[in-house]
Amino acid sequence: MGLNVVVGFAGLLNLGYVAFYAIGAYTYALLYAKIGLGFWVSLPLCIGLTTLSGFVLSVPALRLRGDYLAIVSLGFGEIVRLILNNWDSLTNGPNGISGIPSPSVLGFPLGGLNRYYYLILFFVILTYGVVKRIRSSRIGRAWMAIREDEICASTMGIHTTMYKLYALSFGSLWAGLAGALFAAKMQFVSPESFTFMESVLILCMVILGGIGSLPGVVVGAFILIMLPEVLREVQSYRMLALGVGLILMMVFRPQGLLGGPGSGSGQ
Amino acid sequence: MYLLEVRGLTKHFGGIKAIEDVSFRIEGGSIASIIGPNGAGKTTLFNCLTGITKPTKGSLYLSGTDITGIPSHKIVGLGIARTFQNIRLFREMTVLENVLISQHLKISTGLFGTLMKDNAFLSKEKAAREKALEYLGFVGLCDSAHVPSLNLPYGGQRRLEIARAVATDPVLLLLDEPTAGMNPQETGEIMEIIMRLQKLGKTILLIEHDMKVVMGISETIVVLDHGVKIAEGAPGAIKKDQMVIEAYLGRQEHAQA
């Protein structure tokens, strides 16, 4: 969902999205492991730190455009993963951090998967609402204008660099949120969860559902998470089916399942 | 005081001298044209005026204020808007959204208001929409407000570009070949729009190749050739100017001249 802002709205290809996801997850894990902060206290901190890291990366990266930005973000993703993997004293290296507690709401522990589901659902709806509102405001329009034509956007009075910065930071914010939720759900984080493939998978969700389309991302995420389960029978062909599916979609419906003009089918 | 004053403007791209020491002045409320053969530096001049490229030398004044080298997103706020020679619309967005974008600077809603959808936000958005529809009405595009802009016919796209530029509420409007590729009837419509804009008090600077338009509506004409100003004056004088005829009219537009 956050990536949708970056790629779909502002047209900035970010291949290191998982890095922000990882930062969010590790922040929560470490805040608990080192100083014993609870979920609700660390959540804003996770989000803050991730947004800040998105901002910091953007400052140098925004001098680049298109493909170059993609490569820098890809590099950033790998750097974060390697740091997590090798900074033993802080992150416990490849072994990861375990025993992260689940959050509780008003005294009820949300340990079971069922209860946890509602917490995630709450955040998904919150995210959906916030992103939808921003999209139909001047900020969202400015992002889309930058995607369509940067020079032209600047002659309409849009400070293009500032708005790209907003987009990247705003996108990272949600990755931080998702990361913290992920850590709380798995009760365990390790660098293995945050590989480049994970970035690609998230990007696939956005593309599959329709770049720039909000319901599209939800559908895309749903399909890509469900598909491997449905195809469990023919396990070895799962990735093949996914690949073929994506290629077929590029040919027959390049704007994504629910994308369309106006919602913006991207570049 | 002149509305626009260009003093000794020079722009080099490496060894290429796109504009060399060009100076001219435009009075507020007038329609002026820049003409010249291809590659004369007309569009580069526009790019300098709108802050897309920085001039190598020289200075630009808008109502006496030095605007040289100010970045393009700030120039708009000072009152210069433009259209592009090769149409640059936000293609995937609707006609209405295109015009809404150009009101970017005039809608100021905080992040909090946006998220809460408070009354201030809603009323500002509504006002912007009404304003946008008004501008669309001005160029006759009200009926296609919700069409994606890439689906507009060519003439409509040109008119939308004008509406979008006007929606930034400029004092000076730069139009880069607004009638390129149009038939006589469409050209007539554009001329009529330009004259209505003048009545609203806008100053208009045109780049144009169609001599009927140039001679028909402009009060002053500046002629560029290879980056140098070779003539400036009223249409009647320009038509008779020997340098201009040699550089430009003589070759291509002799019958009309």
Interface residues (C-beta under 8 A of the other chain):
Chain A: V130 R133 I134 S137 R138 I139 R141 A142 M144 A145 E148 D149 I151 C152 A153 S154 T155 M156 G157 I158 H159 T160 P261 G262 G264 S265
Chain B: T50 I52 P71 S72 H73 K74 I75 V76 G77 A81 R82 F84 R88 L89 F90 R91 E92 M93 T94 E97 L100 I101 S102 H104 L105 I107 T109 L111 T114 L115 K117 F121 E125 P148 L150 N151 R164 T168
